[in-house]
Amino acid sequence: MNSGNPVVYLLREQFGSLIGIPQKIEACDGIADSLLQLGQAGEAAMWYEAAGLLMYRRSELPPELRALYAIEEYEKALRCHSEARDDEAEATCSELLRTLRKVCTPA
């Protein structure tokens, strides 16, 4: 799908060639930010969620820190789902955020 923005298109095309997780997270955020500026909140949410998932998979960080960083991305996604009025995706994202917050909370 072409968003109509050449920067978003270029980032999407190059995403697969990125090797490092930090670079992929940065690309996801850049794509999502651009899509949000274009008024495509629903699609932006998917890219923020992808960044959150990649952040949580960073094995070099302790689980609590990975969850904390992922929460930031999923909170952005939640706002986008709300803006896009996607109740189902908003509920799923909210549940995921609750789970991530439990990881951050000491037992």
C-alpha positions as CSV (number, residue, x, y, z in Angstrom):
1,M,0.0,0.0,0.0
2,N,1.4,3.4,-1.0
3,S,0.5,6.1,1.6
4,G,1.1,8.9,-0.9
5,N,4.2,10.0,1.0
6,P,7.5,9.2,-0.6
7,V,9.4,9.1,2.7
8,V,7.0,6.5,4.1
9,Y,7.3,4.5,1.0
10,L,11.1,4.6,1.0
11,L,11.2,3.6,4.7
12,R,8.9,0.7,4.1
13,E,10.9,-0.5,1.2
14,Q,14.2,-0.4,3.2
15,F,12.7,-1.9,6.4
16,G,13.5,-5.5,5.4
17,S,17.1,-4.7,4.7
18,L,17.7,-3.3,8.2
19,I,19.6,-5.8,10.3
20,G,19.7,-4.4,13.9
21,I,16.7,-4.3,16.1
22,P,17.5,-0.6,17.2
23,Q,17.4,0.4,13.5
24,K,14.2,-1.4,12.9
25,I,12.6,0.2,16.0
26,E,13.7,3.6,14.7
27,A,12.3,2.9,11.3
28,C,9.0,1.7,12.7
29,D,8.7,4.9,14.7
30,G,9.6,7.0,11.7
31,I,7.0,5.3,9.5
32,A,4.3,5.6,12.3
33,D,5.1,9.2,12.9
34,S,4.8,10.0,9.2
35,L,1.6,8.1,8.8
36,L,0.1,9.8,11.8
37,Q,1.0,13.2,10.3
38,L,-0.8,12.1,7.2
39,G,-3.9,11.3,9.2
40,Q,-3.6,7.5,8.9
41,A,-3.8,6.7,12.6
42,G,-4.9,3.1,12.1
43,E,-1.9,2.2,10.0
44,A,0.4,4.2,12.3
45,A,-0.8,2.1,15.2
46,M,0.4,-1.1,13.5
47,W,3.9,0.4,13.1
48,Y,4.0,1.5,16.8
49,E,2.9,-2.0,17.8
50,A,5.7,-3.4,15.7
51,A,8.2,-1.1,17.4
52,G,6.8,-2.3,20.8
53,L,7.2,-5.9,19.9
54,L,10.7,-5.4,18.6
55,M,11.6,-3.5,21.8
56,Y,10.2,-6.3,23.9
57,R,12.3,-8.8,22.0
58,R,15.6,-7.0,22.8
59,S,17.2,-9.9,24.7
60,E,20.2,-7.9,25.9
61,L,17.9,-5.9,28.2
62,P,16.3,-7.2,31.4
63,P,12.6,-8.1,31.1
64,E,11.4,-5.1,33.2
65,L,13.3,-2.6,31.1
66,R,12.1,-4.2,27.8
67,A,8.5,-4.0,29.1
68,L,9.0,-0.4,30.1
69,Y,10.3,0.6,26.7
70,A,7.6,-1.5,24.9
71,I,4.9,0.3,27.0
72,E,5.9,3.6,25.4
73,E,5.3,2.3,21.9
74,Y,2.1,0.5,22.8
75,E,0.7,3.7,24.5
76,K,1.3,5.5,21.2
77,A,-0.5,2.7,19.4
78,L,-3.4,2.9,21.8
79,R,-3.8,6.6,21.1
80,C,-3.8,5.9,17.4
81,H,-6.4,3.1,17.7
82,S,-8.5,5.5,19.7
83,E,-8.2,8.2,17.0
84,A,-9.0,5.7,14.3
85,R,-12.0,4.5,16.3
86,D,-10.9,0.9,16.1
87,D,-12.5,-0.4,19.3
88,E,-11.4,-4.0,18.8
89,A,-7.7,-3.0,18.3
90,E,-8.0,-0.6,21.1
91,A,-9.2,-3.3,23.5
92,T,-6.4,-5.7,22.4
93,C,-3.8,-3.0,22.8
94,S,-5.1,-2.1,26.3
95,E,-4.9,-5.7,27.4
96,L,-1.4,-6.0,26.1
97,L,-0.5,-2.8,28.0
98,R,-1.9,-4.3,31.2
99,T,0.2,-7.4,30.7
100,L,3.3,-5.4,30.1
101,R,2.7,-3.2,33.2
102,K,2.6,-6.4,35.3
103,V,6.1,-7.3,34.1
104,C,7.2,-3.9,35.4
105,T,5.5,-4.2,38.8
106,P,7.5,-5.9,41.5
107,A,5.9,-9.0,43.0
